[in-house]
Structure formats: C-alpha cells, structure tokens
C-alpha cells in the first residue's frame, strides 16, 4: 500500500528523530534505541535480523526510502 503524503511526512519526521547523528541514515545502534523507545521487547539478535531485512541495499544502514517502505508494509 502506498503511503499518503501525510504519512510520508510523519515517517520522515520519525526517521529524522531517530537519526540522532543526523547523517541521513539510521545505523544499528540508532535502530536498537528506536526499538527500545517503542518498547518492542526484542533482543539484539532479533533486532539485527529486523535491521538486515529493512536494510534492503545491504549497506549497513537504513535510509529514508527503506524506512518508509518498511513502515508502509506494516
């Protein structure tokens, strides 16, 4: 399902909030913190599996387009 413009704006804001070093990417540590903030209750192994699934270009970080695609599939 394609996100609406409003959803994209909200997801962009969420992405930027979780990109604590403001480099335009969410690394694994930032991802783990995001999951903890969401009280997701996942361990490091589960977080790493999820991170790898979201990082579709396998460059070791989650970019905005990957983040939006991930949330849009939920």
SULHUZI-V788075 format. One record per backbone hydrogen bond with DSSP energy under -1.0 kcal/mol. NH is the residue of the N-H (numbers start at 1). CO is the residue of the C=O. E is the energy in kcal/mol with one decimal. If there is no record, write none. Layout:
BEGIN
NH:CO:E
NH:CO:E
END
This chain:
BEGIN
8:4:-2.5
9:5:-2.2
10:6:-2.4
11:7:-2.9
12:8:-2.5
13:9:-2.2
14:10:-2.3
15:11:-2.8
16:12:-2.7
17:13:-2.2
18:14:-2.0
19:15:-1.3
20:18:-1.7
22:19:-1.9
26:62:-2.5
31:27:-2.4
32:28:-2.9
33:29:-2.1
34:30:-2.3
35:31:-2.4
36:32:-2.2
37:33:-2.8
38:34:-1.8
39:36:-1.3
40:35:-2.6
47:43:-2.6
48:44:-2.6
49:45:-2.0
50:46:-2.4
51:47:-2.8
52:48:-2.4
53:49:-1.9
54:50:-2.0
55:51:-2.5
56:54:-2.3
58:55:-1.6
62:26:-2.5
67:63:-2.4
68:64:-2.7
69:65:-2.1
70:66:-2.5
71:67:-2.4
72:68:-2.3
73:69:-1.2
74:71:-1.1
END
